[in-house]
């Protein structure tokens, strides 16, 4: 029996993968929770040597025929689907199903296979693997990763046959056999920002099956089976894939920050009856308003008011003079004139409602509003 190349040598990579995950977990944003991934691509199947089991070997030796051979293959296709879980630290675990198919393009050794043009069929494989992967450091939208996998690979000969030119025996294979398999994975993801959780992936995978035994038979020129048994073969696949991965718990695009509403502050300046000049207390309050405006730049609105003594026209003009007086004091204290707006409201918006002609101190005012 042919022993496949020692793919078990990949197992020490597991320690490196776990170490890389621990080293990089604090350096990138990784998948957390469930995800699904799929990929398709090209599969290169290495030439497969096979050897007949003892019963076939003895029969073929008695007939003077070789007891084994080698198959070569065209480039073929590969597709896979994975369900996984990310642990937010860069480590991911997943279950993968895969299919690969390659047509036979050359053969030699076994009866009928060495005849020019005397071969045909294809080799298919169906895999179920458990993978452990580690996402490495993120570089912009790119996130490289590595992984290893182990599982079971079913290898199938489909209509494998030889056509002898001399009427002697020919090999037939149209059956399956399974064996333990290992794989190594190297890939890179490209995050698609417009769809949170969606990533474009590009991968290389090496998958090796450890010696499946596949039923074969030898038939004569009339098609009658002369010998039957198993061929111990090997399957080494190198796959190049493009795919998509979607993480279900990926954070969405953060909403644009909404500016907090600016607090409105107001200051009241009161005036003597029928006057528009400032008292000492009024100047002190205007100074406080100017300091507040400088500490938090704001638009300043001045609203002048009057009580109900005098005519409405007179009170309208008086309220404006009072507001302009306050504006001049603010300018003197360093506030720019273009930051100040003035409104004269006369007797239309009293703090205290009164009858016409009544003197009311609280209605003789200017309100400084900082917005």
Secondary structure, 3 states (H helix, E strand, C coil): CCCCCCHHHHHHHHHHHHHHHHHHCCCCCCCEEEEEEEEEEEEEECCEEEEECHHHHHHHHHCCCCCEEEEEECCEEEEEEEEEEEECCCEEEEEEEEEEEEEEEEEECCCCCCCCCCCEEEEEEEEEEEEEEEEEEEECCEEEEEEEEEEEEEEEEEEEECCCCCCCCEEEECCEEEEEEEEEEEEEEEECCCCCCEEEEEEEEEEEECCCEEEEEEECCCCCEEEEEEEECCEEEEEEEEEEEEECCCCCCCCCCCCCCCCCEEEEEECCCCCCCCCHHHHHHHHHHHHHHHHCCCCEEEEECCCCCCCHHHHHHHHHHHHHHHHHHHHHCCCCHHHEEEEECCCCCCCCCCCCCCCCHHHCEEEEEEC
